[in-house]
Amino acid sequence: MLENYLPILVFLVMGLLFGIGPVVAGFILAPNKPDSEKLSPYECGFEAFEDSRMKFDVRYYLVAILFIIFDLEIAFLFPWAVVMEELGMFGFMAMLMFLGILVIGFIYEWNKGALEWE
């Protein structure tokens, strides 16, 4: 019975070796010569002007969430378009309903001013 688990054990050990091995080899073999330039935070080629833990406006997150929502819409449209003929009218109406719900959400966000940047 244990011989059935041997390939899994070998797979896990090899995975760990391939995953952790290069990191360990990098720490062992790489030169370690830190200086002020390497240890400074990089910010587009000039010195950092504020703390890295400053608060961001919530609109950054809102725009990111809106992007994810409408990006997922496209991810659902491609497979639907591939099998459109096989789905027939039912698939077409289901996708129209899906797009309608997204358009209603988009109009709601637009009316609430979520897309306005001051």
N, C-alpha and C positions, 0 to 999 in steps of 0.2 A: 504493500500500500504506500509506503514512503517513497518508493521509486517513482510514483506518479507525480510527486511534488518536486523531484530533483530538477526537471527543466525549468520550473517556476523559480526555484532558488538560484539556478545558474543565470536565468534572465535578470533577476533582481540584482545579483552581484555584478553582472556585467553592466547593467544600467547605472548602478552607483559608481562603478569604476569610470565609465565614460562620462558621467555627469560631474562627479566630484574630482576625478583625477586631474583634468586640466587646470582646475582652480588651485588645487594643492601644488601642482607643478609650477604654476605661475608664481605662487608665493615663495616657493623654494628657489626657483631659478632666476626670477626677475631681480634686477638691481633695485635697491631701495635707497634712493637719494632724494628725500623730500626737501623742498625749498619753499620759500614764501609764495612764489608764483604758482607752484603746483597745489599748494594747500588752500589758496584763495578761492572763493566761490566765483564761478564763471558767469558773467552776465553780459552777453553780447559784446565782449571785447572791452568793456570799461568797468570801472570799479562799482561794486554794489552800493546803491545809495540808500537802501532801507533794509530793515530786518527781513530775513527770508520767511518769517512766520507772520507777516502782516495779514490783515483781514482783506479778503476779496469781496467785491460786490456780489450779491446773490445773482445778478444778471449773467455773470460768467457761467454759473452752474445751470441756470435756466436755458441759456443758449445751447450749452452742451447737451442737456437732456432733450431739447427740441431736435437737435441734430441727430441724436441716436434714434428718436422716434421716427423721423422721416427717412433715416437711412435704413431702418428695419422695414419700412414700407417698400422700399425698392427691393430689398432682399426677398420679400414675399411675392413681388410682381414677376421676377424672372422665372421661378419654377411654374407659376401659373401660366405665363405666356407660352412656355414650352409645351404644356399639356392642354392648351386651350381647346383644341378641336375635340379631344377625348372627353372633356368635362361637359361640353355642350352649353345649353342655356342656363342650367343650374349653376355651373361654375362661373359663368359670366355674371349672373345676378348676385352670387355670393361675393365676387370681387367688387362689383359696384357698391354693394352694401359696405364692404370693408373700406373702400376708398371714400365713400360718403361719410362714414364716421370720422375718418381722418380729416376730411375737408371741414367738417363741422368743428372739430377740435382746433384746426388751424384758424378758422374764422374767429372762434372764441378767443384764442390767444392774441390774434391781431387786434380784436376789439378791446381787449383788456390792456393792450399796450406792452405785451411781453416782448415784442419785436422792436420796440422803440429804444433807441440809445440816446441818452442825454449827454 
